[in-house]
C-alpha cells in the first residue's frame, strides 16, 4: 500500500512537471512556466562581492531604455507584479527570458538608485528589480541595443529608467519589404 502511494505521488509529480514543460513560454516566449509560487514577494538588499550594472541607452524607435552592464536591453513581464514584487517566469520561460541577476550590489548609470532593488527567486537566484518590476534579458537579442523582445506576445516590454514599460513597437518588425518590379496591371489587395 505504501509503495503504491509513493508510486502515485511520483507519477503525479512527473505529470505536473511535464505539463509545466509543455506549457513553456508559448511560441514567442511570452507566457510563464512556473511553479505557481511568487518567487519571493519581498525585496531584499543585495550583499556579496559581485556587482551588477544597470545603465541606459538610446535605442531606435524606443528611445531611452534600461540595459545591463554589457548594453543588452532589459525587459519586464506583464504577468509579474511590482507591488508586491512577484516573479512568474521560471523553467522554460526563464530559458527564453533569463532573469537579470545580481550576486552582490547593483550599480546604476542614468537610473535613480532608489528605484533599484532585488528579489529572491523561488529557484534560489537573486533577480534585479526596477520600481519593483523584475528585469529580464531576451535570449534572442544577439547584440547590445537589439530590442527583439519588445512587445513579444503582448506581454514583454523594454523598460524606461523609471521602470515603466515602453509600448512603442520595435523597428525590427516594421520595416517594409522592398518593392518588386512588375510589368502587369495594378495588383493590389
N, C-alpha and C positions, 0 to 999 in steps of 0.2 A: 504494500500500500504506500509506504514512504517512497519507494523507488518510483512509483507511478506519479506521485505528486511532484517529485524533483524533475522527472522527465517532462511532465506537463508544463512546469514552470520554465524549463529551458526552451521548450517549443514556443511558448508564448513570448518569451524574451526574443527569440530568434525571429519570430514573425513581426514583432514590433520593430526590430532593427531593420529588417528587410523593407517594411513599409516606409520607414523614415528615409532609407537609402533611395528607394524608388521615387519618393516624393521630391527629393532633391531641391533644386532651386528653379525648376522649370526650364524651358528651352533657352531662355536668355539669362538664367542665373538669378532671377529676381525673387523667387519665393524663399521661404525659410524652411530649413530642415532642422528641427531642433528636438530637444528632449522634453519640451513642454515646460521647462523651468525658465525663470527670468534671467539666469546667468549672473545673478547678483544685482540687487536693486539699490545698493548703497555705494556711493562713491568713496574712494579712499585715496589718501595721499600716496604719492609714489616714493618708494625707498629703494635703495640699491646703488650700484655703481655705474650702470649703463644709462645713457641719456638718449631719448628720442627727440626729434625736432619736428615742429610744425612751422611751416612757412607759408607765404603767399606767392602767387604767380599770376600773371595775366595770360589767359587762355582765349584764343579767338572764339567769338560768338558767345562766350560765357562770362567774360570779364574777370574779376579777381576771384580766384579760388584758393582753397587751402590745399597744400601739398605736404608730403612727407619730406624728410631731410634730403632725399635724392631727387625731388621735384615731381614725383608721381602724384596725380590728382587723388584726393581723398573724397569719399562719398559717405552719405548717410542713407539709412534704410527706413522706409515709412512704417514697416512692421515693428521696429524698435520704438522706444519712447524715451523722452528726455526728463520727464518729471512724474514719477521717479525714473531714473535711468534703467532701461531694460534692454538686454541683448537677446535677439531671437535667431541670429544666423550662426548655425553650427553645422557640423558634419559636411555633407556635400556642398551646402551653401557656403560654408567657410573656405572650401577649396576654391570656389569661383570668386568669392569676396573675402579674401584674407583680412582678418582684423588688424588694425593699426595698433601694434602693441608697444608697451613700454616695460623695460626691465629695470627701470630706475626713474630718474627725473625726466621731465619733459621741458625742453626749451622752446621758446617761440620767437618768430621773426615776423613782425607785422600783424600779430594777433594778441589781443588782450589776455595776458596770462591768467587773469581771474576767471576766464571762461573755460580754462583747460583743467581737466582732471583725469582720473582713471576709474575704471570699474572692474571688479573681479569677475571673470567669466566662469561659467559652470564647468568648462573644460580645464580650468586652472590657470589660464593666462590672465594678463592684466591688459585691458584694452583702453586706449586713449579716447577721451570724450571731449567734445566741444559744445559748450552750452548744454551739457547733459546728453547730447547725442553721441552714441558710439560711432567711431570712424572706421572706414574700411578702404582697402585698395581694390582695384578690379584686375583680375588675373590677365585679362585680355589687353590691358594697357601695356603696349610693348615698349614705350619710351616716355620720358618725362613730359608733362603737359599734354598728354594724349587723353582726351576725355571720352573714350569709347563706352564707358559705363553710364554716361549721362542719359537719364530717362529710361534705362533698361526696365522692362516690364511695368513701366509707370510707377515704380516704387523706389528706384535708386537714383540719387541726385548728388551732384557735386555740391560742395559746401562753401558758403561765404565765410569770411573771417569772423562773423558774428554767430556762426552756427546755423544760419538759415539755409534752406535748400534753394538751389538755383533751378528754376523751372524752364529756362531758355533751352531749346534743343541744341545739341552739339552740332557743329558744322559738318562732321564726318558723314552724316546720313542725308544732308540736304543739298549736296552737290548735284546739279542736274547732269544727266548723261549727255555726251556730245551729240550734236545733230548729225543725221545721216543724209546723204545726198540721194535724191530720188528724181527720176525722170517722169514719173507718172503724175496723176492728179493730186488733189489736196489731201488725201488721207484723213486724218482726224480721229476723233473718238466717238 
